[in-house]
Amino acid sequence: MHENRTSYPKAKAQMYAQLQEVPKKYKTIAIIRMTKVRSTQILPLRKTLKGEVEFVSIKDKVARIALSKLDIPGIKEIAADLTGQCMLMFTNMSPFKLNVLLSKNKIMMAARGGDIASVDIVVPAKNTGIAPGPMLTEFKEAGIPTKIDQGTIWIAKDSTPVEKGGVINEKLAALLGKLDIKPVEAGISLFTALEEGLKYSEEEMIIDVEKIRAQFATAHQEAVSLSIEAAYITADNVSQILSKAAQSARSVSVESGFMTDETKEQILQKADAQAKGVASQAKDYTPA
């Protein structure tokens, strides 16, 4: 009976001890689901984020028990999300920054049957180095033209068996693997995270960096325009405000006929035009 157990497997005991200490060192605890994640995605991330993020592979039941024992605000909610195959990430950066870093570290991977092509799959014309035989049928079924030359299969011309967004079947996936073509872009995103007591869902941590950058640019331009209209002087807008004020002053001077060295020519031109207009009207005037 498990109730009478007095000792546990060494690996589980070590994991329990580790999860009793590691969370206390960091501000952020994050979970990634490993259901569709391959080990080849994790290894590069470990290297890229070394020193900033600590990865801990877990057994969900042991991890839930270990984390629920900690006196950290919100930790029990995170522990409850540890179901199925998961990995924990510990860091002092915000979960939003971590999620952006994860999205930037995508890699191209070999396809499996049922995967969606992330790009147009282009099979270039070349010598495959594969001997003729049953493989010829696989090339034909994939719609890739071939020829036999010097005892090997040559791809006769560039072809695109599947376009971006298309489904890659098992036979094509196997063929692409033999040609060392990796058409699937794979990335990792956080499932949930806890930062200093605040828990975030997967949707809340998704940030469109380009969209946010564009919004900041628009907000900045609108703020500058408003400050110019309100004549609220800052280091960024002082030249524009002074230029606008000078233009307004010149306009008032011209409209009121108040001569200055800068406006006398415009005022005289305006007066001349008005005088010619009055003279023209007087010339055409016929008394009743």
C-alpha positions in Angstrom: 0.0 0.0 0.0 1.3 3.5 -0.9 0.1 4.8 2.5 2.7 2.6 4.3 5.6 3.6 2.0 8.6 4.8 3.9 11.0 5.3 1.0 10.8 6.7 -2.5 12.7 6.3 -5.8 15.9 8.4 -5.7 14.9 10.4 -8.8 11.6 11.4 -7.3 13.2 12.3 -4.0 15.7 14.5 -5.7 13.0 16.2 -7.8 11.0 16.8 -4.7 14.0 18.3 -2.9 14.9 20.4 -6.0 11.3 21.8 -6.3 11.4 22.8 -2.6 14.3 25.1 -3.2 14.5 26.3 -6.8 11.1 28.3 -6.8 12.4 30.4 -3.8 15.3 31.8 -5.9 13.1 33.3 -8.7 10.3 35.8 -9.3 8.6 33.9 -12.1 7.5 30.3 -12.4 6.2 29.2 -15.8 4.8 26.0 -17.3 5.2 24.7 -20.8 3.1 21.7 -22.1 5.3 19.1 -23.7 2.6 17.3 -25.6 3.7 18.6 -29.1 7.2 19.7 -28.1 10.2 17.7 -29.2 13.5 17.4 -27.3 15.3 18.9 -30.2 13.4 22.2 -29.4 14.4 22.2 -25.8 18.2 21.7 -26.1 18.8 24.9 -28.1 16.7 26.9 -25.7 18.7 25.6 -22.7 21.8 26.9 -24.4 20.3 30.2 -25.5 18.7 31.0 -22.1 21.5 29.6 -19.9 22.0 31.8 -16.9 18.6 33.5 -17.3 16.2 30.5 -17.2 16.4 27.3 -15.2 14.6 24.4 -16.9 13.3 21.5 -14.7 11.8 18.4 -16.2 9.1 17.0 -13.8 6.8 14.2 -12.9 3.4 15.9 -12.5 2.3 14.2 -9.3 5.6 14.8 -7.5 5.8 18.4 -8.7 2.2 19.1 -7.5 3.0 17.8 -4.1 6.3 19.6 -3.8 5.0 23.0 -5.0 1.8 22.9 -2.9 4.0 22.6 0.2 5.7 26.0 -0.5 4.6 29.2 1.1 4.6 31.3 -2.1 1.5 33.3 -3.1 -0.4 31.7 -5.9 1.8 28.6 -6.0 -1.0 26.2 -5.3 -2.9 27.5 -8.5 0.2 26.8 -10.6 0.6 23.3 -9.0 -3.0 22.5 -10.0 -2.1 23.1 -13.7 0.6 20.5 -13.6 -1.2 17.7 -15.4 0.2 15.5 -18.2 3.7 16.0 -19.6 5.0 19.4 -18.5 8.2 21.3 -17.9 8.8 24.0 -15.4 10.9 27.2 -16.1 12.2 29.5 -13.4 13.5 33.0 -14.1 13.6 36.6 -12.8 12.4 38.1 -16.1 8.7 38.8 -16.7 6.6 36.0 -18.2 5.8 38.4 -21.1 9.5 38.9 -22.0 10.1 35.2 -21.6 7.3 34.4 -24.0 8.7 36.8 -26.5 12.1 35.2 -26.3 10.6 31.8 -26.8 8.7 33.0 -29.9 12.0 34.3 -31.3 13.8 31.1 -30.9 11.9 29.0 -33.3 13.6 26.2 -35.3 12.9 24.4 -38.5 12.2 20.7 -38.0 11.7 17.5 -39.9 8.1 16.8 -40.7 5.9 14.0 -39.3 2.7 12.7 -40.9 -0.1 15.1 -40.3 2.1 18.2 -39.7 1.2 21.5 -41.4 3.9 23.0 -43.7 5.2 26.3 -42.3 6.6 27.3 -45.7 6.2 26.3 -49.3 8.1 22.9 -49.5 10.5 23.3 -52.4 12.4 20.2 -53.4 15.4 21.4 -55.5 16.8 19.7 -58.6 19.8 17.7 -57.5 21.4 14.3 -57.2 19.7 12.6 -54.2 22.4 9.9 -53.9 19.6 7.4 -53.5 19.8 4.2 -55.5 16.9 3.4 -57.8 14.2 1.1 -56.5 11.0 1.4 -54.5 12.0 5.1 -53.8 11.1 6.0 -57.3 7.4 5.2 -56.5 7.5 7.5 -53.5 8.9 10.4 -55.6 6.3 9.8 -58.2 3.4 9.8 -55.6 4.8 13.1 -54.2 4.7 14.6 -57.7 8.5 15.1 -57.8 9.9 14.4 -61.3 13.0 12.2 -61.3 15.5 10.6 -63.6 18.2 7.9 -63.2 21.7 9.0 -63.9 25.0 7.4 -62.9 23.2 4.8 -60.8 21.3 7.2 -58.6 18.0 9.1 -58.5 18.2 12.7 -59.7 15.4 15.2 -59.1 14.8 16.5 -62.6 13.6 20.0 -61.6 12.5 22.1 -58.7 9.1 21.1 -57.4 6.7 22.1 -54.7 4.8 19.0 -53.4 3.0 21.0 -50.6 2.5 24.7 -50.3 2.5 26.7 -47.0 -0.4 25.7 -44.8 -0.9 22.3 -46.5 -0.9 19.0 -44.7 2.1 16.7 -45.0 1.2 13.0 -45.3 3.3 10.3 -43.8 4.9 9.1 -47.0 6.0 12.7 -48.0 7.3 13.3 -44.5 9.5 10.2 -44.7 10.7 11.3 -48.1 11.5 14.8 -47.0 13.4 13.4 -44.1 15.6 11.4 -46.4 16.3 14.6 -48.4 17.1 16.5 -45.2 14.3 19.0 -45.9 12.8 20.6 -42.7 9.5 22.3 -43.5 8.0 22.7 -40.1 8.7 25.7 -37.9 8.5 24.8 -34.3 8.3 27.1 -31.3 7.3 26.9 -27.6 4.9 29.2 -25.8 4.1 29.4 -22.1 0.9 27.6 -20.9 0.7 29.6 -17.7 3.0 31.5 -15.4 3.2 33.0 -11.9 5.0 36.2 -11.2 5.2 37.5 -7.7 1.8 36.2 -6.8 0.1 37.1 -10.1 -1.0 34.2 -12.3 -1.2 34.7 -16.1 -3.0 32.5 -18.7 -1.6 31.5 -22.1 -3.7 34.1 -23.9 -2.7 36.9 -21.5 1.0 36.4 -22.2 0.8 36.6 -26.0 2.3 39.9 -27.2 2.4 41.0 -30.9 5.6 43.0 -30.7 5.2 44.7 -34.1 1.6 45.7 -33.3 2.6 47.2 -29.9 5.6 49.0 -31.5 3.2 50.6 -34.1 0.8 51.6 -31.3 3.6 53.3 -29.4 4.6 55.2 -32.5 1.0 56.3 -33.1 0.6 57.4 -29.5 3.9 59.3 -29.6 2.9 61.2 -32.8 -0.6 62.0 -31.3 1.0 63.3 -28.1 3.4 65.5 -30.1 0.5 66.9 -32.2 -1.5 67.6 -29.0 1.4 69.3 -27.3 2.0 71.5 -30.3 -1.7 72.5 -30.5 -1.7 73.3 -26.8 1.7 75.1 -27.0 3.0 72.8 -24.2 6.7 73.1 -24.8 9.1 70.2 -24.5 12.5 69.4 -25.8 10.9 67.4 -28.6 8.5 70.0 -29.9 9.9 73.4 -29.1 11.1 74.1 -32.6 7.7 73.1 -34.1 5.8 75.3 -31.6 8.0 78.3 -32.3 7.7 77.7 -36.1 3.9 77.5 -35.8 3.8 80.7 -33.6 6.0 82.6 -36.1 3.7 81.5 -39.0 0.6 82.6 -37.0 2.2 85.9 -36.2 3.0 86.6 -39.8 -0.6 85.7 -40.8 -2.0 88.1 -38.3 0.4 90.8 -39.4 -0.6 90.4 -43.0 -4.3 90.3 -42.3 -4.2 93.4 -40.0 -1.9 95.4 -42.3 0.7 95.7 -39.5 4.0 96.1 -41.4 7.2 94.4 -40.3 10.4 93.8 -42.2 9.2 90.2 -42.8 5.6 91.0 -43.9 5.7 94.4 -45.6 6.1 92.9 -49.1 3.1 90.6 -48.6 1.0 93.4 -47.2 1.9 95.7 -50.1 1.2 92.9 -52.6 -2.2 92.3 -50.9 -3.0 96.0 -50.9 -2.1 96.3 -54.5 -4.3 93.4 -55.5 -7.2 94.8 -53.5 -6.7 98.2 -55.1 -6.7 96.7 -58.6 -9.8 94.8 -57.7 -11.6 98.0 -56.6 -10.4 99.9 -59.7 -11.7 97.1 -62.0 -15.1 97.2 -60.3 -15.3 101.0 -60.5 -14.5 100.9 -64.2 -17.3 98.5 -64.9 -19.7 100.4 -62.7 -22.6 102.0 -64.6 -24.9 104.5 -62.8 -28.6 103.6 -62.7 
